Amino acid sequence: MADEFMKGLFVLTGGALAWLVLSGWYTTESFEEGQLVADVTVSQIDIYATVALTLREALFWFAIIGALTFWVLIPAAREARSAWASRRSSD
């Protein structure tokens, strides 16, 4: 279980760090208001900005879904598998 927790923590922190970096580059126009979640401030969006903004959204969902996978789905599947095996052995 500790191994799954650490994998989930790594996915969450790694994805969140990359999301923060890309958000700082592309959505912080001033330090007084709307940092990291403001609208995109790039005046002319080229292919690199498009890729970076797409990667930013993908990293956000990777961090959330990845952490939930390691913290909830995998342990629940293991518990269900062991419960299923004990149920079949008692029949």
C-alpha positions in Angstrom: 0.0 0.0 0.0 2.8 2.4 0.7 4.2 1.8 -2.8 0.9 2.8 -4.3 0.7 5.9 -2.2 4.1 7.0 -3.2 3.3 6.4 -6.9 0.1 8.5 -6.6 2.0 11.2 -4.7 4.6 11.3 -7.4 2.0 11.5 -10.2 0.2 14.3 -8.3 3.2 16.4 -7.5 4.9 15.9 -10.9 1.8 16.7 -12.9 1.0 19.7 -10.6 4.5 21.1 -10.9 4.5 20.9 -14.7 1.0 22.4 -14.7 2.2 25.3 -12.5 5.2 26.0 -14.7 3.1 26.1 -17.9 0.4 28.1 -16.2 3.0 30.6 -15.0 4.4 31.0 -18.5 1.1 31.4 -20.3 -1.5 32.7 -18.0 0.2 35.1 -15.6 0.1 38.6 -17.1 0.6 40.5 -13.8 1.3 39.6 -10.2 -1.6 41.7 -8.9 -4.5 39.6 -10.2 -5.5 36.4 -11.9 -2.4 34.3 -11.6 -2.3 30.7 -13.0 -6.0 30.5 -13.8 -6.4 33.7 -15.9 -7.1 33.7 -19.6 -4.2 33.0 -21.9 -2.1 36.2 -22.4 -0.2 35.2 -25.5 -1.0 37.8 -28.2 -0.2 35.5 -31.1 -0.6 31.8 -30.4 1.9 29.8 -32.4 2.2 26.0 -32.6 4.5 25.8 -29.5 2.0 27.8 -27.4 -0.8 25.5 -28.7 1.1 22.4 -27.7 2.1 23.9 -24.3 -1.5 24.9 -23.5 -2.8 21.4 -24.6 -0.1 19.8 -22.5 -1.1 22.1 -19.6 -4.7 20.7 -19.7 -3.5 17.1 -20.1 -1.1 17.5 -17.1 -3.9 18.8 -14.9 -6.1 15.8 -15.6 -3.1 13.4 -15.5 -2.4 14.6 -11.9 -6.0 14.3 -10.7 -6.9 11.0 -12.4 -3.4 9.5 -11.9 -3.5 10.1 -8.1 -7.1 8.8 -7.8 -6.1 5.7 -9.8 -3.2 4.8 -7.4 -5.0 5.9 -4.2 -8.6 4.6 -4.9 -9.0 2.4 -8.0 -6.0 0.0 -7.6 -6.6 -0.6 -3.8 -10.3 -1.1 -4.4 -9.6 -3.6 -7.2 -7.2 -5.5 -5.0 -9.8 -5.6 -2.2 -12.5 -6.7 -4.6 -10.2 -9.4 -6.1 -9.4 -10.8 -2.6 -13.0 -10.6 -1.5 -14.0 -12.5 -4.7 -11.3 -15.1 -4.1 -12.4 -15.7 -0.5 -16.0 -15.9 -1.6 -15.2 -18.5 -4.3 -13.1 -20.5 -1.9 -15.9 -20.6 0.7 -18.4 -22.1 -1.9 
